[in-house]
């Protein structure tokens, strides 16, 4: 992974993604893809997943591949 982590937890990442998307249905669609691809539910990550730097990096990379931008730039 070439980029450094931009978020300290999945909760923080979820909040940023929700703010960047057009509505709750888009977030649900995206979240379902992440569940299928990575086994992580951004709406309810486990305590172990929430601060797992490796997992956060994989989620950020998946979001980049999907073209998701947070704050005007790729996650």
C-alpha positions, 0 to 999 in steps of 0.5 A, spaced: 500 500 500 503 506 497 499 511 501 499 512 509 493 511 513 488 518 513 484 515 519 485 512 525 479 508 526 473 505 522 468 509 525 472 516 523 473 513 516 465 511 516 463 518 518 468 521 513 465 517 507 457 518 510 459 526 509 461 525 502 456 521 499 449 523 497 445 519 501 444 513 506 442 509 500 449 510 497 452 509 503 448 502 504 450 500 497 458 501 499 457 498 505 455 492 502 460 492 497 465 492 503 462 487 507 462 482 501 470 484 499 473 485 506 468 482 511 468 489 515 461 493 516 463 500 517 456 501 520 458 496 526 465 494 526 468 490 532 472 493 537 478 489 534 477 491 527 475 499 529 483 500 530 486 495 526 491 499 522 492 494 516 484 493 516 483 501 515 488 501 510 485 495 506 478 499 507 481 505 504 485 502 498 478 499 496 474 506 497 480 509 492 479 503 487 471 504 487 473 512 486 470 514 493 473 521 495 472 524 502 473 531 503 475 533 495 480 527 495 481 520 494 480 516 501 
